Amino acid sequence: MIDTHIHSDTRGLEDLELMAMCLDGVITLAHDPFEMKNVKVWEAHVEKLLNGEIERAKKVGLNLFVCVGMHPRAIPPEVDEALNKIRDYINHDKVVGIGEIGLEKATKEEREVFIKQLLLAEESKLPAVVHTPRRNKEEITKIILDEISTLNLKNSNIVIEHCNKETVKWALDAGFYAGLTVQPGKLTPLEAVEIIKENKDFANKILLNSDCSSNPSDVLAVPGTVLKMKIEGIGKEIIDKVSQKNALELFNLKV
């Protein structure tokens, strides 16, 4: 199994070890641990993921991959300088995507930075992992999908993250991947299972994750949801796709 969206830098080593016991790999993403007062603060965060977190995971046998980007709640003033740094960071052999990017409030600045990062993902031929917020999720998700559609991207390797029962259909209908986040305040394991049942024809476009972070989280959300899928009678082929195969193919993971 693969957990496609975590923030390992917010969790203790014991949690990473527990994940290593149950998962073939995890993807940790850039997020918003600090107020990004300048680009150096943002660089320090990303470089901690690329250096400290990969090494920390290795100590407990966890296969950890990284997505780099500017989270909408963590945009430094020097956006273009950060974009150039991302171009350097993606050469790291553990970087598998651009993320987490997206919109929180859909301000003008957020939209501009989001578009620039989508274009960078297109240029780099890497997947983009797109954050949708807890508040006004439906409204902001529509704006996100509208922004993407205006760009006429050739790259459809875009994950619309933290989908709910409503927005998952929009993401899948648009031809993108839908990330199901099993975390308190987002989805329960059974809610994720119901969404998978309702969208089984799109099983090759659904990803599971825990978004484990400094918020209340279950580091074993993906294995827990897989167990619920088995209990609910979902077939092995679908389980394999949403819990591992789709992630391996989309992010070109070597596990």
C-alpha positions as CSV (number, residue, x, y, z in Angstrom):
1,M,0.0,0.0,0.0
2,I,1.0,3.6,-0.6
3,D,-0.1,6.6,1.4
4,T,0.0,9.4,-1.3
5,H,-0.2,12.4,1.0
6,I,1.4,13.0,4.3
7,H,3.5,15.6,6.1
8,S,6.2,13.5,7.7
9,D,7.9,16.5,9.3
10,T,5.0,16.9,11.7
11,R,5.1,13.4,13.0
12,G,7.4,11.5,15.5
13,L,9.8,8.8,14.4
14,E,7.5,6.2,16.1
15,D,4.7,7.1,13.6
16,L,7.0,6.8,10.7
17,E,8.2,3.4,11.9
18,L,4.6,2.2,12.2
19,M,3.9,3.3,8.7
20,A,7.0,1.4,7.5
21,M,5.6,-1.7,9.0
22,C,2.4,-1.5,7.0
23,L,3.1,0.5,3.8
24,D,5.3,0.1,0.8
25,G,5.9,3.8,0.6
26,V,4.6,7.3,1.4
27,I,4.7,10.7,-0.3
28,T,5.4,13.7,1.9
29,L,4.5,17.1,0.5
30,A,5.5,20.7,1.1
31,H,2.9,22.5,3.2
32,D,2.6,25.4,5.6
33,P,4.5,24.8,8.8
34,F,5.7,28.4,9.1
35,E,4.7,31.9,8.1
36,M,6.8,32.2,4.9
37,K,8.1,35.7,5.5
38,N,10.7,35.3,2.9
39,V,11.9,32.7,0.4
40,K,14.7,31.5,2.7
41,V,12.1,30.3,5.2
42,W,10.3,28.4,2.4
43,E,13.6,27.0,1.1
44,A,14.5,25.8,4.6
45,H,11.2,23.9,4.8
46,V,11.6,22.2,1.4
47,E,15.2,21.3,2.0
48,K,14.3,19.8,5.3
49,L,12.0,17.4,3.4
50,L,14.7,16.6,0.9
51,N,17.5,16.1,3.4
52,G,16.3,15.5,6.9
53,E,13.0,13.7,6.2
54,I,14.3,11.3,3.7
55,E,17.2,10.4,6.1
56,R,14.8,10.2,9.1
57,A,12.5,7.8,7.2
58,K,15.4,5.7,6.1
59,K,16.4,5.1,9.7
60,V,13.1,3.2,10.4
61,G,12.8,1.6,6.9
62,L,10.2,3.9,5.5
63,N,10.3,4.4,1.8
64,L,9.6,8.1,1.5
65,F,9.1,10.2,-1.6
66,V,8.7,14.0,-1.9
67,C,6.5,16.5,-3.7
68,V,7.8,20.1,-3.7
69,G,5.9,23.3,-4.2
70,M,4.3,26.4,-2.7
71,H,1.2,25.6,-0.6
72,P,-1.5,28.3,-0.9
73,R,-1.1,29.1,2.8
74,A,2.7,29.3,2.5
75,I,3.5,31.6,-0.4
76,P,6.8,33.5,0.0
77,P,7.0,37.1,-1.3
78,E,9.7,36.1,-3.9
79,V,7.5,33.7,-5.9
80,D,9.7,33.6,-9.1
81,E,12.8,32.9,-7.0
82,A,10.9,30.0,-5.4
83,L,9.9,28.7,-8.8
84,N,13.5,28.6,-9.9
85,K,14.4,26.7,-6.8
86,I,11.7,24.2,-7.6
87,R,13.3,23.6,-11.0
88,D,16.5,22.7,-9.1
89,Y,14.7,20.5,-6.5
90,I,12.9,18.3,-9.0
91,N,16.2,16.9,-10.1
92,H,16.4,15.1,-6.7
93,D,15.9,11.4,-7.3
94,K,13.2,11.2,-4.5
95,V,11.1,14.1,-5.9
96,V,8.0,12.7,-7.7
97,G,5.7,15.6,-8.2
98,I,4.8,19.3,-7.7
99,G,2.8,19.8,-4.5
100,E,1.0,20.6,-2.6
101,I,-0.2,23.5,-4.6
102,G,-3.8,24.8,-5.0
103,L,-6.1,27.4,-3.6
104,E,-7.3,28.2,0.0
105,K,-9.3,31.4,-0.4
106,A,-8.8,31.9,-4.2
107,T,-7.2,35.3,-3.9
108,K,-5.6,36.9,-6.9
109,E,-2.1,36.0,-5.6
110,E,-3.1,32.4,-4.9
111,R,-4.5,32.0,-8.4
112,E,-1.4,33.5,-10.0
113,V,1.0,31.2,-8.0
114,F,-1.2,28.2,-8.7
115,I,-1.2,28.7,-12.4
116,K,2.6,29.2,-12.5
117,Q,3.1,25.9,-10.6
118,L,0.7,24.1,-12.9
119,L,2.7,25.3,-15.9
120,L,5.9,24.2,-14.2
121,A,4.4,20.7,-13.7
122,E,3.5,20.6,-17.3
123,E,7.0,21.8,-18.3
124,S,8.6,19.2,-16.0
125,K,6.3,16.4,-17.0
126,L,5.5,15.7,-13.3
127,P,2.2,15.2,-11.6
128,A,0.7,18.1,-9.7
129,V,-1.1,17.6,-6.3
130,V,-3.7,20.2,-5.8
131,H,-5.0,21.2,-2.4
132,T,-8.7,22.0,-1.8
133,P,-9.7,23.7,1.5
134,R,-11.9,22.5,4.3
135,R,-14.0,25.7,4.1
136,N,-15.9,26.5,0.9
137,K,-14.6,23.3,-0.6
138,E,-17.2,23.1,-3.4
139,E,-16.9,26.8,-4.4
140,I,-13.1,26.7,-4.4
141,T,-12.9,23.3,-6.2
142,K,-15.0,24.8,-9.0
143,I,-12.6,27.7,-9.3
144,I,-9.6,25.3,-9.3
145,L,-11.2,23.3,-12.1
146,D,-12.0,26.4,-14.1
147,E,-8.5,27.7,-13.7
148,I,-7.0,24.4,-15.0
149,S,-9.4,24.3,-17.9
150,T,-8.3,27.7,-19.2
151,L,-4.7,26.6,-19.5
152,N,-5.4,23.8,-22.0
153,L,-2.7,21.6,-20.4
154,K,-1.6,18.4,-22.1
155,N,-0.7,17.0,-18.7
156,S,-3.8,15.4,-17.1
157,N,-1.7,13.9,-14.3
158,I,-3.3,16.2,-11.7
159,V,-4.6,15.1,-8.3
160,I,-7.6,17.1,-6.9
161,E,-6.9,16.5,-3.3
162,H,-9.2,16.1,-0.2
163,C,-12.2,15.4,-2.3
164,N,-15.6,14.9,-0.7
165,K,-18.7,13.0,-2.1
166,E,-19.6,15.9,-4.3
167,T,-16.3,17.1,-5.6
168,V,-14.9,13.7,-6.4
169,K,-17.3,13.4,-9.3
170,W,-16.2,16.8,-10.6
171,A,-12.5,15.8,-10.5
172,L,-13.1,12.4,-12.2
173,D,-15.4,13.9,-14.8
174,A,-12.7,16.4,-15.7
175,G,-10.3,13.5,-16.3
176,F,-8.1,14.1,-13.2
177,Y,-7.2,11.9,-10.2
178,A,-9.3,12.2,-7.0
179,G,-7.5,12.1,-3.7
180,L,-9.6,10.7,-0.8
181,T,-8.2,11.8,2.5
182,V,-9.2,9.6,5.5
183,Q,-8.7,12.0,8.4
184,P,-11.0,13.4,11.1
185,G,-12.9,16.3,9.7
186,K,-12.5,15.0,6.1
187,L,-13.5,11.4,5.4
188,T,-14.1,8.4,7.6
189,P,-12.9,5.0,6.3
190,L,-16.5,4.0,5.6
191,E,-17.2,7.3,3.8
192,A,-14.2,6.7,1.6
193,V,-15.4,3.2,0.9
194,E,-18.8,4.5,-0.1
195,I,-17.2,6.9,-2.5
196,I,-15.1,4.2,-4.1
197,K,-18.2,2.0,-4.5
198,E,-20.1,4.8,-6.1
199,N,-17.2,5.6,-8.5
200,K,-15.9,2.1,-9.1
201,D,-15.9,2.7,-12.9
202,F,-13.2,5.3,-12.2
203,A,-11.1,3.1,-9.9
204,N,-8.0,3.7,-11.9
205,K,-8.2,7.5,-11.0
206,I,-8.7,7.3,-7.2
207,L,-5.9,7.6,-4.6
208,L,-6.0,7.1,-0.9
209,N,-4.2,9.1,1.8
210,S,-4.1,10.0,5.5
211,D,-2.9,13.6,5.2
212,C,-1.2,12.8,8.5
213,S,0.0,16.1,9.9
214,S,-0.1,18.2,13.1
215,N,-3.9,18.0,12.9
216,P,-5.7,14.9,14.4
217,S,-4.6,12.1,12.0
218,D,-4.5,8.3,11.7
219,V,-1.1,7.2,10.3
220,L,-2.7,3.9,9.4
221,A,-5.7,5.4,7.6
222,V,-4.8,3.7,4.3
223,P,-4.5,0.2,5.7
224,G,-7.6,0.8,7.8
225,T,-9.6,1.8,4.7
226,V,-8.3,-1.2,2.8
227,L,-9.6,-3.4,5.6
228,K,-13.0,-1.8,5.4
229,M,-13.0,-2.3,1.6
230,K,-12.4,-6.0,2.1
231,I,-15.1,-6.2,4.7
232,E,-17.5,-4.4,2.4
233,G,-16.8,-6.9,-0.4
234,I,-14.9,-4.6,-2.8
235,G,-12.9,-6.7,-5.2
236,K,-9.2,-7.1,-5.0
237,E,-8.6,-5.4,-8.4
238,I,-10.2,-2.2,-7.2
239,I,-8.5,-2.3,-3.8
240,D,-5.1,-2.8,-5.5
241,K,-5.7,0.2,-7.8
242,V,-6.8,2.7,-5.2
243,S,-4.4,1.6,-2.5
244,Q,-1.2,1.1,-4.6
245,K,-1.3,0.6,-8.3
246,N,-2.6,4.0,-9.3
247,A,0.1,5.7,-7.1
248,L,2.9,3.6,-8.5
249,E,1.9,4.5,-12.1
250,L,1.1,8.2,-11.6
251,F,4.2,9.1,-9.6
252,N,6.4,6.5,-11.2
253,L,7.4,5.1,-7.8
254,K,10.1,2.5,-7.4
255,V,9.2,0.5,-4.2
